[in-house]
Amino acid sequence: MPRDPEGGSPWQVPVAVQLGRGTPFASNAGQQAGAPTPHTPVGRDLARAPEQALGIALGPGFGRNSARNLLVAQAPILMVMLLWLLLGAVVVGGKLNMALVLAPTLVFANGMTPLARRLVLFWQPRRGLHELALLPGLPPQPVPALARALAKQVLVHALPALALVLAVAVASGASAEYCALLAWASLGSLSLAWGWTLVALHSHAGRWSVLVLSILLLLGEPVMLVANEVAGPIRWLPPLCAAALVAGLVLQALGIRRLRALPHPWLGN
């Protein structure tokens, strides 16, 4: 039980406690009385949708991908992009504006939401991690279901954000080379962080390494794009991003294999 069971965001309250409050199928965005806020909208028949039940049990960042949930997830990025367009370009080195510098950071941060939720659960198991292994109605094969849930939510969070920042880049007059590099960098960094998260979740040092890797990627992407625009096209950057994408896919396969060897994929070490 949390120290403050009456308050706190869904990230800080165990799912079992959230479901025990108020009306479990409430959908009002301002109502924090139950788990089914826009973070995890609930369908009508969970008994026939075990993977959706798994998403709701995992908490914020998972659940059914309704149109409303997608809009809520992308609203912060959309507001930031519109603000930058209204304020005009903030020139960096005479070639690149601030919106284009920070665009990959927004995509990466949005795509990391479900991965961050997994890290929170493993760092603080009292949020409900161990109880997930005991809940009825979950998928009979938890490892593939968990891998699909992570893959789906990372893509659902990241791809619309990438489309938004690419649209702003085009509206800002960015070059085709910049747009291609932005797409490669965003997908490569997310794939690498995603794969490393699957590999390192069950180790305390590994979870810290995920945090360090995420910070390095958040800082490295804008620096890479600025260097590419200011110093001229850097030919080895697109292959580097492609290599990160492939490395992430390999790490994901290794992480799934390791999860299969464990007694249960979301039990802590």
PyMOL commands that set and color helices and strands:
alter all, ss='L'
color gray80, all
select helices_A, chain A and resi 15-19+46-48+50-58+67-87+98-111+113-123+125-127+129-132+142-171+176-200+204-230+237-260
alter helices_A, ss='H'
color red, helices_A
select strands_A, chain A and resi 91-92+96-97
alter strands_A, ss='S'
color yellow, strands_A
deselect
rebuild
show_as cartoon
